[in-house]
Amino acid sequence: MKIEVDLRDILKDEFGDIESIGESIQRQVVDALKSKLQEGVKKQVDCEVSRVIREQLEQAIKVQMPTIVNDLLNTEYVKVDKWGSRCSSPTTFRKELVAAISGELVYTKKSYRSDRSAFTNAVDDVVKTKVDEFKKEYNRLVDELFCKECFDYAVSKLKQKLAIK
């Protein structure tokens, strides 16, 4: 006679079957693998979606940028002063930019370099550079001519003293 004891029948409780140690380990391993794979897939999907969105945005920006800049520069608006009152005539960003740049293109000599405008500093730098170049070339030419004239004068005086024609 063979007696078999099924531990499942003994370990049952009011909630149903109790899983075995093997089933518990298997369930925990499967759950851990499933969660790791889900995290990895989620990261990869997020990465790929971000890459595709970035590429599409870059392409759209390249296509739309000239139109956007042109519209931005040429769209009319009405200026508002610091109290919120509207100015009378509409203007564009392009007109305001030209007016601001034109206003800065005034040469005003000041005592300190920090007080001067960028335009004044740029003009002064260009003038200084050109004057230095001219000075260098002028000194070279003067030295060359002076040495030549001195040499010629010395030769002529030597010829006179030695009575050579």
Secondary structure in CASP SS format (residue, H / E / C, confidence):
PFRMAT SS
TARGET T0000
AUTHOR 0000-0000-0000
METHOD secondary structure of the structure
MODEL  1
M C 1.00
K C 1.00
I C 1.00
E C 1.00
V C 1.00
D C 1.00
L H 1.00
R H 1.00
D H 1.00
I H 1.00
L H 1.00
K C 1.00
D E 1.00
E C 1.00
F C 1.00
G E 1.00
D C 1.00
I C 1.00
E C 1.00
S C 1.00
I H 1.00
G H 1.00
E H 1.00
S H 1.00
I H 1.00
Q H 1.00
R H 1.00
Q H 1.00
V H 1.00
V H 1.00
D H 1.00
A H 1.00
L H 1.00
K H 1.00
S H 1.00
K H 1.00
L H 1.00
Q H 1.00
E H 1.00
G H 1.00
V H 1.00
K H 1.00
K H 1.00
Q H 1.00
V H 1.00
D H 1.00
C H 1.00
E H 1.00
V H 1.00
S H 1.00
R H 1.00
V H 1.00
I H 1.00
R H 1.00
E H 1.00
Q H 1.00
L H 1.00
E H 1.00
Q H 1.00
A H 1.00
I H 1.00
K H 1.00
V H 1.00
Q H 1.00
M H 1.00
P H 1.00
T H 1.00
I H 1.00
V H 1.00
N H 1.00
D H 1.00
L H 1.00
L H 1.00
N H 1.00
T C 1.00
E E 1.00
Y E 1.00
V E 1.00
K E 1.00
V E 1.00
D C 1.00
K C 1.00
W C 1.00
G C 1.00
S C 1.00
R E 1.00
C E 1.00
S E 1.00
S E 1.00
P E 1.00
T E 1.00
T E 1.00
F H 1.00
R H 1.00
K H 1.00
E H 1.00
L H 1.00
V H 1.00
A H 1.00
A H 1.00
I H 1.00
S H 1.00
G H 1.00
E H 1.00
L C 1.00
V C 1.00
Y C 1.00
T C 1.00
K C 1.00
K C 1.00
S C 1.00
Y C 1.00
R H 1.00
S H 1.00
D H 1.00
R C 1.00
S C 1.00
A H 1.00
F H 1.00
T H 1.00
N H 1.00
A H 1.00
V H 1.00
D H 1.00
D H 1.00
V H 1.00
V H 1.00
K H 1.00
T H 1.00
K H 1.00
V H 1.00
D H 1.00
E H 1.00
F H 1.00
K H 1.00
K H 1.00
E H 1.00
Y H 1.00
N H 1.00
R H 1.00
L H 1.00
V H 1.00
D H 1.00
E H 1.00
L H 1.00
F H 1.00
C H 1.00
K H 1.00
E H 1.00
C H 1.00
F H 1.00
D H 1.00
Y H 1.00
A H 1.00
V H 1.00
S H 1.00
K H 1.00
L H 1.00
K H 1.00
Q H 1.00
K H 1.00
L H 1.00
A C 1.00
I C 1.00
K C 1.00
END
